[in-house]
């Protein structure tokens, strides 16, 4: 089994209340906490190293551990923490990728809307151009009709004057 400490033992070693230690142990990740043969909650070796870091003290004063083993355990804990951070960052990247995909879809929709507006604007310009051309044609026809009326009036006046 390895080196384990109960909540009461830890509270005594670290000089905190049993309740405070119990709350701290409950907040530890479950890989640091186990049940012993008697069903009592205990903190395993990795959890004890983590508590040493939190409380900035040594729990293993009476149990000699080589610096190499201690460094390896601390390194393993840090690696686990870094892996957790990598997972958290990876999840953030996935969330950002999803946001970017949503923005891309919104841009695609806007591009379609802009293309439709451009088409409508082009149609409006064509209609305006046709209306202006029709206006010019009607203006010419009106001028021709006025000229014809003037000509008819002029012929009618001279015809009355000269009796033709």
Secondary structure, 3 states (H helix, E strand, C coil): CCCCEEHHHHHHHHCCCHHHHHHHHHHCCHHHEEECCCCCEEECHHHHHHHHHHHCCCCCCCCCCCHHHHHHHHHHHHHHHHHHHHHHHHHHHHHHHHHHHHHHHHHHHHHHHHHHHHHHHHHHHHHHHHHHHHHHHHHHHHHHHHHHHHHHHHHHHHHHHHCC
